[in-house]
Amino acid sequence: MMRIRQIKGAVKLPRRQLETLRGLGLRNIGDEVQVKDTPSILGMVQRISHLVCCCKLSQDQVDS
């Protein structure tokens, strides 16, 4: 699992980056989601790495 937090706003972003943010469930600065670290999610994070920060979670940190 990994935690992704949006750290920059989405104003004047290319449409593709905006859709990637929305696809991850991020809408506002400070929004945070927990997702499985699949290849597709890692690709999305790489595409918008300048807008988000992410960290991997260990098993005991995962919220149920």
ABEGO torsion letter per residue (X at the ends): XBBBBBABBABGBBAAAAAAAAAAGBABBGBBBBBBBBAAAAAAAAAAAAABBBBBBBAAABBX
